[in-house]
Amino acid sequence: MASADVLARVEELRESLDYHSYRYYVLDDPSVTDAEYDRLFQELTLLERQYPELVTAESPTQRVGVKPTGGFAEVAHELPMLSLDNAFSDDDWLPSFDVLRSD
């Protein structure tokens, strides 16, 4: 069972991530770097894995961003846009291109 400190940290992370997502997606005015956002998200993910009873449908780990502002044109991509899942170095993302090769 999660302690009061863990529960408080999870709530703090969720509120922080929601705020930063709103600033990024809706206001187009990021308040933290992508790396800092990823660090907060990874911390929340780890806590929710350690304490699965704390996972809720409203958690940023259980949904994708927020509704973006209008004005974005739809784009058809020749190759699928695959998630890089927080790639931080060449070694993190280069192997993913193996699935696109047709030898």
C-alpha positions in Angstrom: 0.0 0.0 0.0 1.2 3.5 -0.9 2.2 5.9 1.9 0.7 9.3 2.2 4.0 10.8 0.8 3.8 8.6 -2.3 0.1 9.5 -2.9 1.0 13.2 -2.5 3.8 12.9 -5.0 1.6 11.1 -7.5 -1.0 13.8 -7.3 1.7 16.5 -7.6 3.2 14.8 -10.7 -0.3 14.5 -12.3 -1.1 18.1 -11.7 2.3 19.3 -13.0 2.1 17.1 -16.1 -1.5 18.3 -16.8 -0.3 21.9 -16.4 2.7 21.5 -18.7 0.6 19.6 -21.3 -1.9 22.5 -21.4 0.8 25.0 -21.8 2.4 22.9 -24.6 -0.7 21.7 -26.6 -3.2 24.4 -26.0 -1.3 27.6 -25.4 1.7 26.7 -27.6 3.9 28.1 -24.8 5.9 25.3 -23.2 6.9 25.9 -19.6 9.5 23.2 -19.3 11.9 21.4 -21.7 10.8 18.1 -23.3 13.5 16.4 -21.2 12.1 17.7 -18.0 8.5 16.7 -19.0 9.8 13.2 -19.9 11.6 13.0 -16.5 8.3 13.9 -14.6 6.3 11.5 -16.8 8.8 8.6 -16.2 8.7 9.3 -12.4 4.9 9.0 -12.5 5.1 5.9 -14.6 7.5 4.3 -12.2 5.3 5.1 -9.2 2.2 3.8 -10.9 4.0 0.5 -11.7 5.1 0.2 -8.1 1.6 1.1 -6.8 -0.9 -0.1 -9.4 -3.8 0.8 -7.1 -2.9 4.4 -7.7 -3.5 4.2 -11.5 -6.6 6.1 -12.6 -8.2 6.8 -16.0 -7.4 10.5 -15.6 -3.7 9.9 -15.1 -1.5 11.4 -17.9 0.0 7.9 -18.2 -3.4 6.6 -19.3 -4.3 9.1 -22.0 -2.7 11.0 -24.9 -2.0 14.7 -24.3 -4.8 17.2 -24.5 -6.9 18.4 -27.4 -4.6 20.6 -29.5 -5.6 24.1 -30.7 -7.0 24.4 -34.2 -5.0 25.5 -37.2 -3.1 22.3 -37.8 -3.3 20.8 -41.3 -3.7 17.1 -41.7 -0.7 15.4 -43.2 -0.4 12.0 -44.9 3.0 10.4 -44.1 4.7 8.1 -46.6 6.1 6.0 -43.8 4.3 5.3 -40.5 5.0 7.8 -37.7 6.2 5.4 -35.0 6.7 6.3 -31.4 10.2 6.9 -30.3 9.2 6.2 -26.7 11.4 8.8 -25.1 14.5 8.1 -27.2 17.5 10.1 -25.9 20.3 8.8 -28.0 20.9 7.3 -31.5 21.0 3.8 -30.0 17.5 4.4 -28.7 15.9 5.0 -32.0 18.1 3.6 -34.8 17.1 0.0 -34.4 13.4 0.9 -34.9 14.1 1.7 -38.5 14.8 -2.0 -39.1 11.0 -2.6 -39.5 10.9 -0.2 -42.4 13.5 -2.0 -44.5 12.4 -4.1 -47.4 15.4 -6.3 -48.3 
